[in-house]
Amino acid sequence: MSLYITLAIVLAVIVTLVMIFNTLVSLRNRHQNAFAQIEVQLKRRYDLIPNLVETAKGYLKHEKETLEAVIAARNQAMAGLNAAKADLANADAIGALAGAESALAGALGKLNVVVEAYPELQANQNMMQLSEELTATENRVAFARQGFNDAVMAYNEYKQKFPAVLFAGLFGHGKDATLLQFADSAAIAEAPNVSF
């Protein structure tokens, strides 16, 4: 009889460990997939920016510094995205991406101010279409970031609960995932205003 009780306890422990392991893997994969969704939207945005700058170049000949700042911020954000993608568990890489995205939003905001001084550029069909696509992409980025942060919270929360907290480190889930937060809390609340 005691043998059956011992076997039942061992079986219950094994089933619990398997369930904890599988849940940790599932939650980690979910937050990695959520980051992939952010990556898709950010790459779309990064691809739109050079077209936007090229369209504006003809009108903004005297604003070369502003255009160069937008491209430089875009390139820095792309580098931050690639670094974060390479090591999603690295909190510094996620922080660098957030900082680069904030800088890009600032550069786009400055471009918006400059463009407002050129009514003929605002009326340009290509510029209007690009700005609409950029605004839609900004909304998709915000939505994807929300999904990523929700997935990170679920992963971290599960790892910190009993009994998973006892085994997470053993299963290779010792480090918490990092939320994608921007330095300026206003940047989280709303996408940059990019209306040309």
Secondary structure, DSSP 8 states (H G I E B T S, - for coil): -HHHHHHHHHHHHHHHHHHHHHHHHHHHHHHHHHHHHHHHHHHHHHHHHHHHHHHHHTT-GGGHHHHHHHHHHHHHHHHHHHHHHHTTT-HHHHHHHHHHHHHHHHHHHHHHHHHTT-HHHHT-HHHHHHHHHHHHHHHHHHHHHHHHHHHHHHHHHHHHSTTHHHHTTTTT--S-------SSHHHHHS------
